[in-house]
Amino acid sequence: MIQHYLLSVKAYFSSERAFYQSIKNIFGFYPENIFLYKLAFRHRSAAIKKYNGLKLNNERLEYLGDAILGAIVAEYLFKKFPLEDEGFLTGMRSKIVNRIALNKLSQKLGLDALITADTDTNKQFKSINGDAFEAFVGALYLDKGHRFTKKILIERIIMVHFNLEELQFSEINHKSALLEYCQKEKLDLEFKVINELGTGYKKQFEIQVLVDGVAKDSAIDFSIKGAEKLAAEKVYHQLVSETSSANNQA
């Protein structure tokens, strides 16, 4: 209680009073290190250049927040669904932390109003809002620690903004999710017809997914769009799994 009171007094007399209050209104707490949160909402298009060439923006916090968010959501789902297998848990996590979902969440929370970026950046960087949310998670983790971050994400984000029962039966657009993932990681994505099987109404198409020129998985369907959707789902889960493993080993 005393700490909360001191932070509220600090926020009231700060030149960043409006920013402090925005965080309090959205997430229910006052920041301690306000610099971290200001940095979390500074897009690279508006990076602050330091004398030694260092550019201050939210990319490092986004990297950290992505790992923290994924781990907390994974643990929450693991405990929430004790009888479900790895495939179900991976799919549910993807529905919560994919770029499209985080973009919508960020706008719903009003975080887009806190982002500092160049004019028209939203048109060039489709994931700017979701990136800012991940960067916020990184800032929260550094400022308040793992336990507090977990509490905020579960009680004020997952339990409030995600209906897990509905989410179980919703379908993720894996092609869009894969495109968002590759855009975020600055990877080239290509869908290529590598084979045509049969003729007439029995004709099928085999689509190969290439990521940065490297052939990944493929899929076959009676339409090109259908094969692309199936192949995208395979590759998306592969990349998410690889990223998760790399983060756990880091």
Secondary structure, 3 states (H helix, E strand, C coil): CHHHHHHHHHHHHCCCHHHHHHHHHHHCCCCCCHHHHHHHCECHHHCEECCCCCEECCHHHHHHHHHHHHHHHHHHHHHHCCCCCHHHHHHHHHHHHCHHHHHHHHHHHCHHHHCECCCCHHHHCCCHHHHHHHHHHHHHHHHHCHHHHHHHHHHHHHHHHCCHHHHHHCCCCHHHHHHHHHHHCCCCEEEEEEEEECCHHHCEEEEEEEECCEEEEEEEECCHHHHHHHHHHHHHHHHHHHHHHHHHHC
